[in-house]
Amino acid sequence: MSATNRGALRAPNDFYATPATAIAPILKVLAPCIEIAQGIVEPCAGDGAILRAIEPMVGAQSFVHAIEIDRTRFEKLAFCLNHKQKSHCEDFLAMAPDRFEPNIDLVITNPPYGLAIEFIKKSIEIAPAGLIVFLLRLNFLEGLARAPFLREHAPDVYVLPRRPSFTGKGTDATAYAWFVWQGRAVRTSGRLEVLDQK
């Protein structure tokens, strides 16, 4: 989901691995939810970076869905969670809502940016009362096409003060933040916080 080398050839499925330095700051905010969550979904598991980061916090009662569309990445996922887990090599957007447990408390991912709004809406569908947590460019807040949705479903925005490197070759030309929606709750405003990223 990087903006690096805009105009150049994009990675297949818009895959840019999430660096640990971008994940750690939001975990301090999400820890209470992760610890008690009954159901967790990672719709774009990639190389398992987010799942590995949350693993120490996930309770034994949790059921985790790890979803990855790319067969090669799916087969290389080298994590093992210490609780119930179901892995899917599928397109999250094409999965029927009844494929998931009824009590999804958390959906967390770094989505393909071009499909972010579709991923958000699908996440709200499967977790209408849960937290929807997406790593996105800060400029996701702008744009006429997204404006109606954002006016009705305002997220909390947790800004990363340091730009993450998605390629290991330096940062790109945009700022990033974790966007948090409270399920399908209708809200016209949300919280803005700059995360501690020491």
N, CA and C atoms as an extended XYZ file, in Angstrom:
594
Properties=species:S:1:pos:R:3:atomname:S:1:resname:S:1:resid:I:1 pbc="F F F"
N         0.831       -1.180        0.000 N   MET     1
C         0.000        0.000        0.000 CA  MET     1
C         0.871        1.237        0.000 C   MET     1
N         2.098        1.100       -0.474 N   SER     2
C         3.036        2.202       -0.504 CA  SER     2
C         2.804        3.111       -1.696 C   SER     2
N         3.191        4.365       -1.545 N   ALA     3
C         3.121        5.316       -2.653 CA  ALA     3
C         4.481        5.476       -3.310 C   ALA     3
N         5.424        4.603       -2.949 N   THR     4
C         6.770        4.678       -3.496 CA  THR     4
C         6.743        4.539       -5.012 C   THR     4
N         7.558        5.361       -5.680 N   ASN     5
C         7.692        5.291       -7.134 CA  ASN     5
C         6.344        5.330       -7.835 C   ASN     5
N         5.505        6.264       -7.448 N   ARG     6
C         4.207        6.382       -8.094 CA  ARG     6
C         4.399        6.559       -9.596 C   ARG     6
N         3.616        5.849      -10.376 N   GLY     7
C         3.752        5.875      -11.816 CA  GLY     7
C         4.557        4.696      -12.318 C   GLY     7
N         5.300        4.051      -11.421 N   ALA     8
C         6.069        2.872      -11.800 CA  ALA     8
C         5.176        1.638      -11.677 C   ALA     8
N         5.691        0.509      -12.105 N   LEU     9
C         4.944       -0.740      -12.024 CA  LEU     9
C         4.648       -1.075      -10.572 C   LEU     9
N         3.388       -1.351      -10.258 N   ARG    10
C         2.984       -1.666       -8.900 CA  ARG    10
C         3.246       -3.127       -8.598 C   ARG    10
N         3.400       -3.448       -7.325 N   ALA    11
C         3.566       -4.832       -6.911 CA  ALA    11
C         2.266       -5.588       -7.175 C   ALA    11
N         2.354       -6.890       -7.509 N   PRO    12
C         1.135       -7.679       -7.732 CA  PRO    12
C         0.193       -7.606       -6.531 C   PRO    12
N        -1.097       -7.427       -6.813 N   ASN    13
C        -2.130       -7.290       -5.775 CA  ASN    13
C        -1.851       -6.126       -4.829 C   ASN    13
N        -1.010       -5.186       -5.277 N   ASP    14
C        -0.683       -4.006       -4.466 CA  ASP    14
C        -0.098       -4.409       -3.109 C   ASP    14
N         0.751       -5.468       -3.112 N   PHE    15
C         1.291       -5.976       -1.857 CA  PHE    15
C         2.557       -5.244       -1.448 C   PHE    15
N         2.520       -4.651       -0.264 N   TYR    16
C         3.683       -4.031        0.346 CA  TYR    16
C         3.685       -4.456        1.808 C   TYR    16
N         4.673       -5.253        2.181 N   ALA    17
C         4.729       -5.817        3.534 CA  ALA    17
C         4.706       -4.716        4.584 C   ALA    17
N         3.968       -4.957        5.644 N   THR    18
C         3.825       -3.972        6.712 CA  THR    18
C         5.021       -4.047        7.651 C   THR    18
N         5.805       -2.970        7.772 N   PRO    19
C         6.957       -3.008        8.667 CA  PRO    19
C         6.537       -3.024       10.138 C   PRO    19
N         7.319       -3.738       10.945 N   ALA    20
C         7.011       -3.843       12.379 CA  ALA    20
C         6.943       -2.478       13.043 C   ALA    20
N         7.754       -1.533       12.579 N   THR    21
C         7.764       -0.198       13.187 CA  THR    21
C         6.447        0.547       12.971 C   THR    21
N         5.675        0.125       11.974 N   ALA    22
C         4.373        0.752       11.751 CA  ALA    22
C         3.279        0.076       12.556 C   ALA    22
N         3.515       -1.178       12.937 N   ILE    23
C         2.488       -1.937       13.658 CA  ILE    23
C         2.544       -1.678       15.162 C   ILE    23
N         3.736       -1.658       15.721 N   ALA    24
C         3.897       -1.568       17.181 CA  ALA    24
C         3.142       -0.397       17.817 C   ALA    24
N         3.180        0.821       17.255 N   PRO    25
C         2.500        1.941       17.934 CA  PRO    25
C         0.993        1.759       18.088 C   PRO    25
N         0.331        1.154       17.111 N   ILE    26
C        -1.124        1.003       17.217 CA  ILE    26
C        -1.501       -0.119       18.179 C   ILE    26
N        -0.605       -1.053       18.419 N   LEU    27
C        -0.919       -2.158       19.326 CA  LEU    27
C        -1.129       -1.664       20.752 C   LEU    27
N        -0.476       -0.570       21.113 N   LYS    28
C        -0.687       -0.009       22.451 CA  LYS    28
C        -2.129        0.469       22.604 C   LYS    28
N        -2.716        0.949       21.515 N   VAL    29
C        -4.097        1.418       21.525 CA  VAL    29
C        -5.069        0.238       21.503 C   VAL    29
N        -4.716       -0.789       20.720 N   LEU    30
C        -5.633       -1.906       20.488 CA  LEU    30
C        -5.535       -3.037       21.510 C   LEU    30
N        -4.523       -3.030       22.339 N   ALA    31
C        -4.278       -4.160       23.253 CA  ALA    31
C        -5.522       -4.620       24.009 C   ALA    31
N        -6.312       -3.733       24.617 N   PRO    32
C        -7.498       -4.211       25.352 CA  PRO    32
C        -8.478       -4.972       24.465 C   PRO    32
N        -8.661       -4.518       23.243 N   CYS    33
C        -9.578       -5.198       22.313 CA  CYS    33
C        -9.013       -6.545       21.877 C   CYS    33
N        -7.730       -6.591       21.559 N   ILE    34
C        -7.107       -7.829       21.088 CA  ILE    34
C        -7.184       -8.913       22.156 C   ILE    34
N        -6.938       -8.527       23.390 N   GLU    35
C        -6.886       -9.497       24.487 CA  GLU    35
C        -8.218      -10.187       24.747 C   GLU    35
N        -9.330       -9.510       24.478 N   ILE    36
C       -10.644      -10.098       24.775 CA  ILE    36
C       -11.420      -10.491       23.522 C   ILE    36
N       -10.838      -10.246       22.354 N   ALA    37
C       -11.554      -10.510       21.098 CA  ALA    37
C       -11.912      -11.984       20.963 C   ALA    37
N       -13.146      -12.256       20.570 N   GLN    38
C       -13.561      -13.632       20.276 CA  GLN    38
C       -13.170      -14.021       18.862 C   GLN    38
N       -13.263      -13.070       17.930 N   GLY    39
C       -12.936      -13.340       16.539 CA  GLY    39
C       -12.100      -12.221       15.954 C   GLY    39
N       -11.032      -12.583       15.236 N   ILE    40
C       -10.129      -11.623       14.605 CA  ILE    40
C        -9.964      -12.028       13.144 C   ILE    40
N        -9.970      -11.048       12.253 N   VAL    41
C        -9.781      -11.317       10.828 CA  VAL    41
C        -8.649      -10.434       10.303 C   VAL    41
N        -7.722      -11.061        9.571 N   GLU    42
C        -6.693      -10.333        8.823 CA  GLU    42
C        -6.960      -10.621        7.352 C   GLU    42
N        -7.596       -9.695        6.623 N   PRO    43
C        -8.026       -9.966        5.250 CA  PRO    43
C        -6.916      -10.020        4.214 C   PRO    43
N        -5.744       -9.444        4.538 N   CYS    44
C        -4.613       -9.382        3.599 CA  CYS    44
C        -3.362       -9.810        4.360 C   CYS    44
N        -3.308      -11.083        4.749 N   ALA    45
C        -2.270      -11.549        5.674 CA  ALA    45
C        -0.855      -11.393        5.144 C   ALA    45
N        -0.679      -11.412        3.814 N   GLY    46
C         0.642      -11.182        3.244 CA  GLY    46
C         1.679      -12.135        3.790 C   GLY    46
N         2.727      -11.575        4.387 N   ASP    47
C         3.781      -12.407        4.971 CA  ASP    47
C         3.547      -12.672        6.460 C   ASP    47
N         2.389      -12.287        6.975 N   GLY    48
C         2.038      -12.554        8.372 CA  GLY    48
C         2.533      -11.525        9.362 C   GLY    48
N         2.988      -10.364        8.897 N   ALA    49
C         3.583       -9.370        9.798 CA  ALA    49
C         2.624       -8.918       10.896 C   ALA    49
N         1.386       -8.593       10.533 N   ILE    50
C         0.426       -8.122       11.534 CA  ILE    50
C         0.046       -9.251       12.482 C   ILE    50
N        -0.158      -10.443       11.940 N   LEU    51
C        -0.527      -11.580       12.785 CA  LEU    51
C         0.572      -11.931       13.774 C   LEU    51
N         1.812      -11.883       13.336 N   ARG    52
C         2.923      -12.154       14.261 CA  ARG    52
C         2.986      -11.098       15.361 C   ARG    52
N         2.695       -9.854       14.998 N   ALA    53
C         2.762       -8.766       15.976 CA  ALA    53
C         1.679       -8.879       17.045 C   ALA    53
N         0.471       -9.303       16.644 N   ILE    54
C        -0.610       -9.376       17.628 CA  ILE    54
C        -0.625      -10.700       18.385 C   ILE    54
N         0.079      -11.702       17.889 N   GLU    55
C         0.018      -13.052       18.466 CA  GLU    55
C         0.210      -13.101       19.983 C   GLU    55
N         1.191      -12.379       20.557 N   PRO    56
C         1.359      -12.456       22.014 CA  PRO    56
C         0.169      -11.928       22.807 C   PRO    56
N        -0.669      -11.124       22.179 N   MET    57
C        -1.800      -10.514       22.884 CA  MET    57
C        -3.100      -11.301       22.724 C   MET    57
N        -3.164      -12.152       21.722 N   VAL    58
C        -4.419      -12.845       21.409 CA  VAL    58
C        -4.732      -13.885       22.479 C   VAL    58
N        -5.957      -13.852       22.977 N   GLY    59
C        -6.373      -14.776       24.023 CA  GLY    59
C        -6.637      -16.171       23.491 C   GLY    59
N        -6.578      -17.149       24.372 N   ALA    60
C        -6.792      -18.549       23.989 CA  ALA    60
C        -8.200      -18.787       23.463 C   ALA    60
N        -9.135      -17.891       23.812 N   GLN    61
C       -10.522      -18.056       23.387 CA  GLN    61
C       -10.759      -17.551       21.965 C   GLN    61
N        -9.781      -16.897       21.382 N   SER    62
C        -9.977      -16.240       20.089 CA  SER    62
C        -9.924      -17.203       18.912 C   SER    62
N       -10.675      -16.850       17.875 N   PHE    63
C       -10.622      -17.559       16.598 CA  PHE    63
C       -10.117      -16.559       15.575 C   PHE    63
N        -9.064      -16.922       14.861 N   VAL    64
C        -8.420      -15.997       13.919 CA  VAL    64
C        -8.564      -16.504       12.492 C   VAL    64
N        -9.025      -15.628       11.599 N   HIS    65
C        -9.051      -15.917       10.170 CA  HIS    65
C        -7.875      -15.185        9.528 C   HIS    65
N        -6.967      -15.928        8.913 N   ALA    66
C        -5.852      -15.356        8.166 CA  ALA    66
C        -6.138      -15.567        6.680 C   ALA    66
N        -6.316      -14.481        5.945 N   ILE    67
C        -6.716      -14.565        4.540 CA  ILE    67
C        -5.637      -13.937        3.672 C   ILE    67
N        -5.250      -14.636        2.620 N   GLU    68
C        -4.253      -14.118        1.677 CA  GLU    68
C        -4.624      -14.590        0.281 C   GLU    68
N        -4.725      -13.665       -0.656 N   ILE    69
C        -5.153      -13.984       -2.009 CA  ILE    69
C        -4.056      -14.633       -2.849 C   ILE    69
N        -2.791      -14.316       -2.545 N   ASP    70
C        -1.674      -14.805       -3.357 CA  ASP    70
C        -1.217      -16.181       -2.882 C   ASP    70
N        -1.267      -17.162       -3.751 N   ARG    71
C        -0.929      -18.548       -3.393 CA  ARG    71
C         0.503      -18.674       -2.893 C   ARG    71
N         1.460      -18.015       -3.530 N   THR    72
C         2.862      -18.122       -3.128 CA  THR    72
C         3.069      -17.578       -1.726 C   THR    72
N         2.510      -16.398       -1.440 N   ARG    73
C         2.644      -15.839       -0.097 CA  ARG    73
C         1.903      -16.691        0.918 C   ARG    73
N         0.725      -17.170        0.543 N   PHE    74
C        -0.067      -18.005        1.453 CA  PHE    74
C         0.732      -19.236        1.879 C   PHE    74
N         1.399      -19.878        0.944 N   GLU    75
C         2.153      -21.101        1.242 CA  GLU    75
C         3.406      -20.819        2.063 C   GLU    75
N         3.878      -19.571        2.036 N   LYS    76
C         5.091      -19.223        2.771 CA  LYS    76
C         4.814      -18.639        4.150 C   LYS    76
N         3.544      -18.438        4.472 N   LEU    77
C         3.241      -17.882        5.791 CA  LEU    77
C         3.854      -18.778        6.857 C   LEU    77
N         4.754      -18.226        7.631 N   ALA    78
C         5.523      -19.044        8.575 CA  ALA    78
C         5.210      -18.682       10.018 C   ALA    78
N         3.941      -18.476       10.307 N   PHE    79
C         3.572      -18.177       11.684 CA  PHE    79
C         2.667      -19.280       12.210 C   PHE    79
N         2.650      -19.414       13.498 N   CYS    80
C         1.778      -20.407       14.122 CA  CYS    80
C         1.173      -19.749       15.350 C   CYS    80
N        -0.116      -19.504       15.319 N   LEU    81
C        -0.776      -18.871       16.448 CA  LEU    81
C        -1.177      -19.937       17.461 C   LEU    81
N        -1.114      -19.579       18.719 N   ASN    82
C        -1.377      -20.540       19.795 CA  ASN    82
C        -2.858      -20.607       20.155 C   ASN    82
N        -3.710      -20.601       19.170 N   HIS    83
C        -5.143      -20.697       19.405 CA  HIS    83
C        -5.787      -21.120       18.099 C   HIS    83
N        -7.084      -21.161       18.085 N   LYS    84
C        -7.795      -21.601       16.889 CA  LYS    84
C        -7.556      -20.629       15.732 C   LYS    84
N        -7.207      -21.196       14.600 N   GLN    85
C        -6.936      -20.365       13.434 CA  GLN    85
C        -7.436      -21.063       12.183 C   GLN    85
N        -7.952      -20.274       11.253 N   LYS    86
C        -8.347      -20.808        9.959 CA  LYS    86
C        -7.720      -19.936        8.886 C   LYS    86
N        -6.923      -20.549        8.011 N   SER    87
C        -6.278      -19.816        6.936 CA  SER    87
C        -7.027      -20.034        5.637 C   SER    87
N        -7.132      -18.979        4.851 N   HIS    88
C        -7.850      -19.037        3.582 CA  HIS    88
C        -6.967      -18.451        2.491 C   HIS    88
N        -6.749      -19.161        1.414 N   CYS    89
C        -6.105      -18.592        0.234 CA  CYS    89
C        -7.238      -18.193       -0.706 C   CYS    89
N        -7.769      -17.013       -0.459 N   GLU    90
C        -8.954      -16.561       -1.171 CA  GLU    90
C        -8.955      -15.049       -1.303 C   GLU    90
N        -9.882      -14.562       -2.099 N   ASP    91
C       -10.134      -13.141       -2.225 CA  ASP    91
C       -11.134      -12.758       -1.139 C   ASP    91
N       -10.705      -11.988       -0.166 N   PHE    92
C       -11.560      -11.580        0.944 CA  PHE    92
C       -12.865      -10.963        0.449 C   PHE    92
N       -12.776      -10.140       -0.584 N   LEU    93
C       -13.967       -9.448       -1.065 CA  LEU    93
C       -15.004      -10.398       -1.645 C   LEU    93
N       -14.570      -11.579       -2.071 N   ALA    94
C       -15.495      -12.551       -2.659 CA  ALA    94
C       -16.034      -13.551       -1.642 C   ALA    94
N       -15.546      -13.509       -0.410 N   MET    95
C       -15.974      -14.468        0.599 CA  MET    95
C       -17.347      -14.098        1.161 C   MET    95
N       -18.213      -15.083        1.294 N   ALA    96
C       -19.549      -14.849        1.849 CA  ALA    96
C       -19.436      -14.540        3.345 C   ALA    96
N       -20.237      -13.620        3.853 N   PRO    97
C       -20.181      -13.271        5.279 CA  PRO    97
C       -20.374      -14.466        6.210 C   PRO    97
N       -21.144      -15.489        5.786 N   ASP    98
C       -21.380      -16.631        6.667 CA  ASP    98
C       -20.164      -17.558        6.773 C   ASP    98
N       -19.075      -17.230        6.080 N   ARG    99
C       -17.836      -17.987        6.230 CA  ARG    99
C       -17.128      -17.635        7.537 C   ARG    99
N       -17.571      -16.564        8.180 N   PHE   100
C       -16.920      -16.073        9.388 CA  PHE   100
C       -17.793      -16.334       10.610 C   PHE   100
N       -17.150      -16.420       11.765 N   GLU   101
C       -17.881      -16.563       13.009 CA  GLU   101
C       -18.754      -15.323       13.219 C   GLU   101
N       -19.846      -15.469       13.977 N   PRO   102
C       -20.755      -14.330       14.164 CA  PRO   102
C       -20.198      -13.242       15.071 C   PRO   102
N       -19.167      -13.554       15.845 N   ASN   103
C       -18.643      -12.569       16.796 CA  ASN   103
C       -17.239      -12.113       16.403 C   ASN   103
N       -17.131      -11.378       15.299 N   ILE   104
C       -15.844      -10.816       14.890 CA  ILE   104
C       -15.695       -9.467       15.593 C   ILE   104
N       -14.702       -9.379       16.452 N   ASP   105
C       -14.487       -8.167       17.235 CA  ASP   105
C       -13.435       -7.245       16.632 C   ASP   105
N       -12.601       -7.790       15.732 N   LEU   106
C       -11.500       -7.000       15.194 CA  LEU   106
C       -11.160       -7.464       13.783 C   LEU   106
N       -11.108       -6.499       12.867 N   VAL   107
C       -10.562       -6.725       11.534 CA  VAL   107
C        -9.396       -5.764       11.407 C   VAL   107
N        -8.210       -6.290       11.140 N   ILE   108
C        -7.016       -5.441       11.078 CA  ILE   108
C        -6.186       -5.827        9.871 C   ILE   108
N        -5.768       -4.810        9.089 N   THR   109
C        -5.021       -5.109        7.874 CA  THR   109
C        -4.350       -3.871        7.284 C   THR   109
N        -3.466       -4.142        6.342 N   ASN   110
C        -2.853       -3.146        5.466 CA  ASN   110
C        -3.362       -3.507        4.071 C   ASN   110
N        -4.447       -2.880        3.623 N   PRO   111
C        -5.124       -3.339        2.401 CA  PRO   111
C        -4.467       -2.815        1.127 C   PRO   111
N        -4.824       -3.402       -0.010 N   PRO   112
C        -4.438       -2.779       -1.285 CA  PRO   112
C        -5.149       -1.431       -1.374 C   PRO   112
N        -4.389       -0.365       -1.518 N   TYR   113
C        -4.962        0.973       -1.387 CA  TYR   113
C        -6.092        1.234       -2.375 C   TYR   113
N        -5.952        0.734       -3.592 N   GLY   114
C        -6.959        0.978       -4.606 CA  GLY   114
C        -8.297        0.333       -4.299 C   GLY   114
N        -8.300       -0.639       -3.380 N   LEU   115
C        -9.535       -1.322       -2.998 CA  LEU   115
C        -9.902       -1.076       -1.532 C   LEU   115
N        -9.278       -0.088       -0.930 N   ALA   116
C        -9.446        0.123        0.511 CA  ALA   116
C       -10.898        0.309        0.921 C   ALA   116
N       -11.643        1.126        0.184 N   ILE   117
C       -13.021        1.385        0.596 CA  ILE   117
C       -13.864        0.115        0.498 C   ILE   117
N       -13.597       -0.728       -0.511 N   GLU   118
C       -14.316       -1.996       -0.626 CA  GLU   118
C       -13.979       -2.921        0.546 C   GLU   118
N       -12.705       -2.931        0.943 N   PHE   119
C       -12.299       -3.759        2.079 CA  PHE   119
C       -12.929       -3.250        3.373 C   PHE   119
N       -13.016       -1.946        3.531 N   ILE   120
C       -13.633       -1.379        4.739 CA  ILE   120
C       -15.109       -1.770        4.819 C   ILE   120
N       -15.826       -1.603        3.723 N   LYS   121
C       -17.260       -1.926        3.720 CA  LYS   121
C       -17.500       -3.411        3.956 C   LYS   121
N       -16.669       -4.272        3.381 N   LYS   122
C       -16.819       -5.715        3.610 CA  LYS   122
C       -16.509       -6.046        5.066 C   LYS   122
N       -15.509       -5.392        5.639 N   SER   123
C       -15.156       -5.620        7.043 CA  SER   123
C       -16.290       -5.217        7.973 C   SER   123
N       -16.920       -4.091        7.675 N   ILE   124
C       -18.069       -3.663        8.475 CA  ILE   124
C       -19.202       -4.681        8.367 C   ILE   124
N       -19.354       -5.277        7.198 N   GLU   125
C       -20.404       -6.278        6.994 CA  GLU   125
C       -20.193       -7.500        7.875 C   GLU   125
N       -18.933       -7.943        8.021 N   ILE   126
C       -18.682       -9.152        8.827 CA  ILE   126
C       -18.451       -8.839       10.300 C   ILE   126
N       -18.191       -7.570       10.625 N   ALA   127
C       -17.953       -7.178       12.016 CA  ALA   127
C       -18.732       -5.906       12.324 C   ALA   127
N       -20.067       -5.960       12.276 N   PRO   128
C       -20.874       -4.745       12.435 CA  PRO   128
C       -20.720       -4.068       13.791 C   PRO   128
N       -20.273       -4.805       14.801 N   ALA   129
C       -20.083       -4.210       16.123 CA  ALA   129
C       -18.615       -4.226       16.546 C   ALA   129
N       -17.724       -4.610       15.644 N   GLY   130
C       -16.312       -4.729       15.987 CA  GLY   130
C       -15.502       -3.511       15.569 C   GLY   130
N       -14.204       -3.581       15.828 N   LEU   131
C       -13.287       -2.535       15.384 CA  LEU   131
C       -12.726       -2.915       14.020 C   LEU   131
N       -12.680       -1.944       13.124 N   ILE   132
C       -12.116       -2.112       11.790 CA  ILE   132
C       -10.876       -1.233       11.760 C   ILE   132
N        -9.703       -1.835       11.623 N   VAL   133
C        -8.440       -1.113       11.783 CA  VAL   133
C        -7.596       -1.283       10.518 C   VAL   133
N        -7.389       -0.186        9.793 N   PHE   134
C        -6.687       -0.231        8.509 CA  PHE   134
C        -5.516        0.744        8.500 C   PHE   134
N        -4.378        0.277        7.989 N   LEU   135
C        -3.243        1.156        7.745 CA  LEU   135
C        -3.428        1.754        6.351 C   LEU   135
N        -3.525        3.088        6.298 N   LEU   136
C        -3.814        3.782        5.041 CA  LEU   136
C        -2.996        5.061        4.927 C   LEU   136
N        -2.892        5.546        3.724 N   ARG   137
C        -2.307        6.866        3.531 CA  ARG   137
C        -3.193        7.882        4.231 C   ARG   137
N        -2.582        8.879        4.820 N   LEU   138
C        -3.355        9.904        5.512 CA  LEU   138
C        -4.292       10.630        4.549 C   LEU   138
N        -3.895       10.703        3.277 N   ASN   139
C        -4.763       11.394        2.326 CA  ASN   139
C        -5.984       10.571        1.924 C   ASN   139
N        -6.195        9.427        2.572 N   PHE   140
C        -7.451        8.697        2.401 CA  PHE   140
C        -8.628        9.573        2.834 C   PHE   140
N        -8.351       10.560        3.670 N   LEU   141
C        -9.406       11.449        4.160 CA  LEU   141
C        -9.944       12.378        3.080 C   LEU   141
N        -9.210       12.512        1.979 N   GLU   142
C        -9.684       13.395        0.925 CA  GLU   142
C       -10.261       12.581       -0.234 C   GLU   142
N       -10.959       13.249       -1.111 N   GLY   143
C       -11.509       12.585       -2.291 CA  GLY   143
C       -13.031       12.627       -2.287 C   GLY   143
N       -13.595       13.088       -3.390 N   LEU   144
C       -15.051       13.227       -3.482 CA  LEU   144
C       -15.775       11.887       -3.423 C   LEU   144
N       -15.153       10.844       -3.970 N   ALA   145
C       -15.822        9.539       -3.990 CA  ALA   145
C       -15.977        8.967       -2.587 C   ALA   145
N       -14.977        9.196       -1.716 N   ARG   146
C       -15.029        8.655       -0.345 CA  ARG   146
C       -15.770        9.558        0.620 C   ARG   146
N       -15.942       10.826        0.272 N   ALA   147
C       -16.499       11.812        1.208 CA  ALA   147
C       -17.843       11.415        1.808 C   ALA   147
N       -18.807       10.932        1.022 N   PRO   148
C       -20.095       10.565        1.644 CA  PRO   148
C       -19.949        9.481        2.700 C   PRO   148
N       -19.132        8.471        2.421 N   PHE   149
C       -18.922        7.402        3.402 CA  PHE   149
C       -18.257        7.950        4.660 C   PHE   149
N       -17.210        8.764        4.490 N   LEU   150
C       -16.472        9.286        5.640 CA  LEU   150
C       -17.307       10.261        6.470 C   LEU   150
N       -18.214       10.978        5.831 N   ARG   151
C       -19.079       11.878        6.601 CA  ARG   151
C       -20.046       11.099        7.484 C   ARG   151
N       -20.440        9.914        7.043 N   GLU   152
C       -21.382        9.105        7.814 CA  GLU   152
C       -20.681        8.136        8.755 C   GLU   152
N       -19.470        7.738        8.403 N   HIS   153
C       -18.706        6.773        9.207 CA  HIS   153
C       -17.311        7.342        9.475 C   HIS   153
N       -17.260        8.384       10.285 N   ALA   154
C       -15.980        9.033       10.575 CA  ALA   154
C       -15.096        8.107       11.401 C   ALA   154
N       -13.844        7.904       10.982 N   PRO   155
C       -12.946        7.044       11.738 CA  PRO   155
C       -12.187        7.823       12.799 C   PRO   155
N       -11.617        7.086       13.744 N   ASP   156
C       -10.567        7.634       14.583 CA  ASP   156
C        -9.289        7.481       13.765 C   ASP   156
N        -8.408        8.473       13.801 N   VAL   157
C        -7.204        8.469       12.973 CA  VAL   157
C        -5.980        8.570       13.881 C   VAL   157
N        -5.115        7.569       13.792 N   TYR   158
C        -3.896        7.501       14.601 CA  TYR   158
C        -2.704        7.636       13.662 C   TYR   158
N        -2.121        8.822       13.657 N   VAL   159
C        -1.077        9.165       12.692 CA  VAL   159
C         0.283        8.604       13.117 C   VAL   159
N         0.993        8.013       12.147 N   LEU   160
C         2.371        7.585       12.376 CA  LEU   160
C         3.275        8.791       12.124 C   LEU   160
N         3.995        9.285       13.144 N   PRO   161
C         4.822       10.473       12.933 CA  PRO   161
C         6.041       10.207       12.052 C   PRO   161
N         6.428        8.940       11.928 N   ARG   162
C         7.551        8.562       11.074 CA  ARG   162
C         7.016        7.773        9.886 C   ARG   162
N         7.350        8.182        8.688 N   ARG   163
C         6.882        7.468        7.500 CA  ARG   163
C         7.497        6.071        7.449 C   ARG   163
N         6.680        5.040        7.266 N   PRO   164
C         7.217        3.674        7.203 CA  PRO   164
C         7.854        3.382        5.854 C   PRO   164
N         8.807        2.467        5.862 N   SER   165
C         9.408        1.985        4.616 CA  SER   165
C         8.787        0.637        4.289 C   SER   165
N         8.043        0.571        3.190 N   PHE   166
C         7.373       -0.662        2.788 CA  PHE   166
C         8.259       -1.543        1.908 C   PHE   166
N         9.362       -0.991        1.433 N   THR   167
C        10.233       -1.730        0.520 CA  THR   167
C        11.600       -2.032        1.113 C   THR   167
N        11.909       -1.420        2.248 N   GLY   168
C        13.240       -1.564        2.820 CA  GLY   168
C        14.265       -0.675        2.138 C   GLY   168
N        13.795        0.181        1.242 N   LYS   169
C        14.694        1.063        0.483 CA  LYS   169
C        14.375        2.531        0.735 C   LYS   169
N        13.911        2.831        1.916 N   GLY   170
C        13.572        4.206        2.246 CA  GLY   170
C        12.078        4.437        2.241 C   GLY   170
N        11.690        5.619        2.712 N   THR   171
C        10.275        5.949        2.818 CA  THR   171
C         9.780        6.575        1.523 C   THR   171
N         8.472        6.725        1.425 N   ASP   172
C         7.908        7.327        0.226 CA  ASP   172
C         7.418        8.747        0.513 C   ASP   172
N         6.617        9.274       -0.391 N   ALA   173
C         6.285       10.690       -0.368 CA  ALA   173
C         4.976       11.026        0.330 C   ALA   173
N         4.505       10.161        1.204 N   THR   174
C         3.223       10.440        1.839 CA  THR   174
C         3.221       10.012        3.297 C   THR   174
N         2.297       10.571        4.053 N   ALA   175
C         2.150       10.222        5.464 CA  ALA   175
C         1.138        9.084        5.604 C   ALA   175
N         1.250        8.329        6.700 N   TYR   176
C         0.381        7.172        6.928 CA  TYR   176
C        -0.244        7.253        8.310 C   TYR   176
N        -1.365        6.569        8.445 N   ALA   177
C        -2.059        6.528        9.730 CA  ALA   177
C        -2.859        5.240        9.819 C   ALA   177
N        -3.179        4.852       11.041 N   TRP   178
C        -4.115        3.747       11.274 CA  TRP   178
C        -5.498        4.364       11.433 C   TRP   178
N        -6.429        3.906       10.627 N   PHE   179
C        -7.809        4.370       10.663 CA  PHE   179
C        -8.647        3.318       11.394 C   PHE   179
N        -9.436        3.761       12.352 N   VAL   180
C       -10.223        2.834       13.170 CA  VAL   180
C       -11.698        3.213       13.111 C   VAL   180
N       -12.491        2.273       12.590 N   TRP   181
C       -13.945        2.443       12.560 CA  TRP   181
C       -14.584        1.562       13.629 C   TRP   181
N       -15.654        2.038       14.218 N   GLN   182
C       -16.387        1.277       15.221 CA  GLN   182
C       -17.565        0.590       14.539 C   GLN   182
N       -17.238       -0.465       13.813 N   GLY   183
C       -18.253       -1.215       13.102 CA  GLY   183
C       -19.080       -0.320       12.195 C   GLY   183
N       -20.383       -0.532       12.213 N   ARG   184
C       -21.251        0.268       11.339 CA  ARG   184
C       -21.813        1.500       12.046 C   ARG   184
N       -21.231        1.853       13.181 N   ALA   185
C       -21.708        3.031       13.913 CA  ALA   185
C       -21.689        4.270       13.025 C   ALA   185
N       -22.751        5.042       13.097 N   VAL   186
C       -22.835        6.293       12.355 CA  VAL   186
C       -22.227        7.391       13.224 C   VAL   186
N       -21.156        8.006       12.698 N   ARG   187
C       -20.458        9.071       13.430 CA  ARG   187
C       -20.050       10.154       12.447 C   ARG   187
N       -20.200       11.400       12.846 N   THR   188
C       -19.821       12.505       11.968 CA  THR   188
C       -18.451       13.075       12.303 C   THR   188
N       -17.858       12.601       13.383 N   SER   189
C       -16.504       13.042       13.729 CA  SER   189
C       -15.810       11.915       14.485 C   SER   189
N       -14.487       11.984       14.516 N   GLY   190
C       -13.705       10.960       15.199 CA  GLY   190
C       -12.512       11.565       15.905 C   GLY   190
N       -11.761       10.717       16.546 N   ARG   191
C       -10.588       11.122       17.321 CA  ARG   191
C        -9.382       11.253       16.403 C   ARG   191
N        -8.519       12.213       16.672 N   LEU   192
C        -7.254       12.359       15.975 CA  LEU   192
C        -6.132       12.301       17.004 C   LEU   192
N        -5.182       11.401       16.789 N   GLU   193
C        -4.075       11.251       17.726 CA  GLU   193
C        -2.796       10.952       16.936 C   GLU   193
N        -1.713       11.576       17.369 N   VAL   194
C        -0.402       11.267       16.795 CA  VAL   194
C         0.242       10.223       17.701 C   VAL   194
N         0.535        9.054       17.128 N   LEU   195
C         1.069        7.955       17.915 CA  LEU   195
C         2.492        8.213       18.375 C   LEU   195
N         2.870        7.565       19.467 N   ASP   196
C         4.242        7.592       19.957 CA  ASP   196
C         5.017        6.536       19.197 C   ASP   196
N         5.985        6.934       18.413 N   GLN   197
C         6.713        6.004       17.559 CA  GLN   197
C         8.211        6.081       17.835 C   GLN   197
N         8.578        6.015       19.114 N   LYS   198
C         9.999        6.078       19.488 CA  LYS   198
C        10.678        4.760       19.197 C   LYS   198
